[in-house]
Amino acid sequence: MVDLYLKNGRNIKDDSPIEVAVLGKKIVAVGHQLVGIVARKTIDLDGKYVSAGWIDDHVHCYEKLTLYYDDPDEDGYKSGVTTVIDAGSTGADNIGDFYKITRKKITNVYAMINVGKTGILAQNELGDINTVKKEPLMNVIEQYSDFIIGIKVRESHSVVIDNGVEPLKRGKAFQNELGGSFPVMVHVGANPPELKAVLDLMDENDILTHGYNGKPNGIIDKEGNIEQFAWEAYRRGITFDVGHGTDSFNFHTFDIANAAGLTPQSISTDIYNRNRLNGPVYDMATTLDKFLMYGYSLKDVIDKVTKAPANSFGLVNKGWLCPGYDADLTIFDVIKNTEITLTDSNHNQRTFNQKICPRMSVVMGKAYEIGG
């Protein structure tokens, strides 16, 4: 007897049949057709796609902030995302409160701790370098080791003011004390500091988010070519993460990068209340539509929101549709021959003829229909 049997699903790899059985909070069987299954609950997927649960590795969902905030469940299971990773909304001062709030949510919630102890109480949280303290950061990482899975450093001028790359240097020092493999995600934007100076400090354990923005301090030079230092960082193994956001994904930048082969390893939204309600982000599915538009396969885009973030952040029980993994699943349709308009962060628009539509989230073995 299993708890949940999903039958008549479709595989994202080749459209072949796929069925899944769940016992408790774990996947116990996956196959083209599961025979002899007796289940407490059976759901006929009627040909819908089923994948490992989507993971958004860049959201802002601490509800008590005023700049970037949201309800994790609005960013999460209600839109087909079963796991969200908050990207540094909170620091040592307030991450304990954030942790307590997230325990009451349906969506799996993890966090990167902001290298500054205040978190994003204001846009310039790293303008005072005295907020970057080792002892309080290390203490809460130890206290909430099941929740804090990375460090976030925001390295753009409005955040660091006159401190340049010093916050990142300190974040890297903390990372080294944690054993080196603890990931650091770095936000980039307007200069100073220069993008090259930021990337020069990063290595294969680090994640660059907002890498495809349209700002002057970006990966494209004045002649429209990819900067050599960006290629060096990419080849060094730094993970390039989309981090779409309100101001950080530009079609023209991505046209150049994609054509040259400097493609993202992971796709994230940088979603929060305002860009969820008003765009251009809206949700993970809309973000994924943009990469289908660029010719990426369905399997590739789904891998970039399942396996890739699970690997980046050491989520060893998530990201794969295999027995033994957590029973986090996303069930969705791909509607074809329907015209949609997609908008980047600089209000540029393009049309496309397909749309991903999430229909159900299964979070730790429990199924939730998605409205609308």
N, C-alpha and C positions, 0 to 999 in steps of 0.2 A: 504493500500500500504506500503510494506516494501522496504528497499533499497537493501538488499541482501538475497537471499534464497539459502542455500546449501542443496541439496537433495541427497538421495541415499548414505549417508555416513554410516560408520560402527562404532559401539560403542567399545571403548577400553576394557570395562568391560567384555562383553560377546559375542562380534561379532554381536549383534543384530542391526537392522537398526536404524539410527539416522539422523534427519534433524534439521537444525538450521535456524532461521530467525533473521535478523539484521535490526534495524532501527537507523539511525545515527551511533553513536558510542557504542550502547548498544545491547546486545542480548535480543530479545523480546519473542522468543519462541523456545523450544526444545522438540522434540518428536520423536517417532518411524516413524511417517508419519504425516506431517503437511498438513491439508486439507484446500483448499480454499485460499491458499497463492497467492497474487498478488505482484510481485516484479519488481523493476526496473532492477535488474540483477539476473539471476538464473545460478547457477553453478552445474552441475551434477558431483558428486564426484565418481560415478562409483565404489562404494564399498571401497573407501579408508577410512582409519581411520580418525576420527576427534576428537580432544581433545581441552581443554582449551589451550590457547597459552603458549608455553614453556617459563619458566623464568630461566635464568642463573644468579645465585646470586653471581658469582665470575668471573668477567672478568676484563681486563685492556684495556681501549679503549679511553684514552685521547691521541689524535694523536700527540701532541706536545712534548711528552716525547721521550727519546732515548733508555731506557732500555725495558720497557714493555708498548706497545702502540698498537693501532689498530683503525680501523674505526668501530664504533658501528654497522653499518649496515652489515658489513662483518661478525661480530660475531653474529648478530641478525637476522633480518627477512630473509636475503638471505640464512640462514641455518635452518629456521624453528623456531627460537627463537624470540618471539615477544617482550620480555622485557629482558633487561640486567641490572645488577647492578654492576657498577664499584666498585672494592674492594680496595679503598684507594689509587688510583693513584695520586689523588690530595689532597692537604691540604688547609688551610685557604688562603694561598697566591695565589693559582691558580684555585680554584674550581669554582670561578665566570666565568672565561674564559671557562672552561670546560662546564659549564651550557649553556652558549650562543651557543657554537658549537653544543651541543646536540639538541637544539630546532629546528635545521634544518634537523635532521635525521628522517627517517621513523620509525625505531625501538623505542619503549619506553625505555628511558634511565633514570636510577636513580643512585645515588652514595652513597657509604659510604665515609665519610671524613676521611682522614688519621689523626691520632692523632698528627702527626708532621706537622707543618704548611707548609713545603716545598713540601709535597707529595714525590713521588719517583723520585726525580731529580737524586739521586744516590742510590746505593744499601744500603748504611749505613745511611738512612735518620733519624734514631733515635739514631745515635751515639753521637749526641750533644743533651743532654736532654733539652737544652734551646730552642729547636724548638717546644717543647710540651708546648703550651701556652693556657690557658683557654679562655681568653677574645676574641682573634680573632676567635677561633673555635666556641664559643657560638654565636658570632655575625653572622657568615655566616650560621650557622644552622638555625638561626631565619630568615635571609634574604632569604634563599633558602629552605624553609620548605617543598615545594612541590617536592624537588629534593633530598635533603640529608636525607637518611632514616636509617643511622646507622653510627657507628664509626669503623674504621679498625685500628688494632694494629698488626704490624708485629714483632713477638717475636722469632727471630732466631739470632744467634750470628753475622752473617754478617751485620745484620740490626742495632742491638742495641749496638754492640761492647761491651763496659764495663758497660752498664747501666742495665743489667739484666732485671728484671720484673718491673722496675720503670715506663717505658712508659705505661704498662698495668695498674699499680696502678693508674696512673693519668687518664687514659682513663676510668677506673671504677668510679673514683671520678666525672668525667664529666657526665658519664651516670647517676649517682645518682642525680646530680643536674637537669638533664633533666627528672627526674621522675622515673628512674629505668627500665622502659620497653623499652627504646631506645636501640636497639640491638648493641652489640659489637661483631665483628668478629675478631678472633685471628688466625693469621698465625703462625705455628710452624715449626721448622726445626732443624738445627744443634745447639748443646749446646756449652757453656752456653747461655741462662738460661736452666735449666732442665725442661723437660715437666711437671713433677710433680708440680714444683713451679708455672708454668703458670696455670695449671688446678686448682690448689688450690685457685686461685683468681677468678675463673669463676663460674657463676651460671646459672639458667635456662633461663635467658634472653640473654645468650651469645651463640656464634656459634664457634665451633672449626673447622677450615678448614685445609686441608692437614693431617687429622688424620690417614690416611692409607698409609703413606709414608714408605719407607724401610730403614730409617736412624736409627742409633744406639739410638738416643734420641727420641724413638717412643713408641708406645703402647705395643710392644712385648718385653718380657724380654729375657735374654740370653738362657733360657731353652725352648723358643718358646711358652710361655704362655702369656696371656694378663696381663699386669701390674695391680695390685690391684687398684692403684690410677686412672687408666683409667676406670675401672669398676665403681669406686665411682663417678667419674665425669659423666659418662653415666647415672647412676641411679639417679644422682642429677638433671638431666634434661637438661644438656648441649646438644645442638644440634650438632651432628657429621655430618659435611658436607664434601663431597668428595674432592673438590678442586684439581682435577687431576693434571693439570699443567705439566711442563717439567720435574719436579723432585719430584713429590709428591704423586704418586699412584703406589703401588707395589703389584703385584699379590700374592706373598707369604704372605705378611702381611695381605692382604684381605682374603686369604684362611683361615687363623687362626681366624681372627675376625668374618668372616661370619659364619664359622662352630660353633663358640661359641655363636653367637647371638648378637654380638656387631656390629650392622648394621647401615648404614647411614640413617639419617632422610631426608637428601636432597642431590641431586647430582648436582655438578657444574663442570665447565671445567677448570677454571683459564686460559682461552684462551687469547692470544695476538698474534700479527702478526707472530712471529717466530714459535710458536708451532701450529698455525693454518696452516701455509704453509708447515712446515717441520715435523709436528708431535711431539710427539705421540698423541696430542689431536685431531687435525684436525677440529672437530666440536662437537656439543652436541650429534648428532645422534650416532657418533662413540663411544662416552663415554657411552651412554645408551646401546649400543650393548654389552658392557662388563658386564653389570649387567643382561641382558637377558642371557648371557653365564653362569652366576652364578645361573640361575634358577629362577630369579625374574620374576613375571608376568608382562605382558605389562602394566596393570593398575597400578601396584606398581611403576614401574620405571617412568611412566608418572606423577603419584601423587607426586613423589619426585622432579619433575621439574615444578609443577604447584601449588598444594595446599600447599606443605611444604614451599617453599620460600615465597609464599604470606603470610602465617601465620608468618613466622620468621620476616618479615620486615613490617608487618602491611599494606600490599597492599590489602585493603578491597574490592576493585572492581575487583580484578584479581584472577586467579587461579581456577575458577570453570566454568563449562559449564552449566550455569543456567541463566534464564531470570533475567534481572537487572544488570548483570555483564558486564564489558567492553567487547566489541566485538573483543577480541583477541583470535585467533584460530590457531591451527596448523593441517594441513592436511598431512597425510603421509601414505606410504605403509610399510609393513613388508615383505621383500622378503625372502622366505624360500628355503631350499635346494640349497643354494649357499654358497660356502666356502669362508670365509674371514679370514684374519690374523689380530689379535688384539695385540697391543704392549703396555706394561706398561711404566712407567717413567724410568725404569732401563734396557730397551731394551729386556726384557723377552717377548716372543711371545707365543700366543695360537691361535688355530683355532676355528672357530664357523661356524654354518650353517645357520644363519639368519642375515639380515641386515635391519635396519630401514632407510627408504629413504624419507625425507621430500619432499613434492610436492608443497605445497602452504602455505603461511602465510597470515592471516587476522589480520591486525593491526588497531585497533580502527575503525573497520567497512570497511576497504579497503583491497581488495584481491590482493595478489602479487604472481605470479607464481615463482617457484624456478627452476632455470636453472640446467641442467646437470642431 
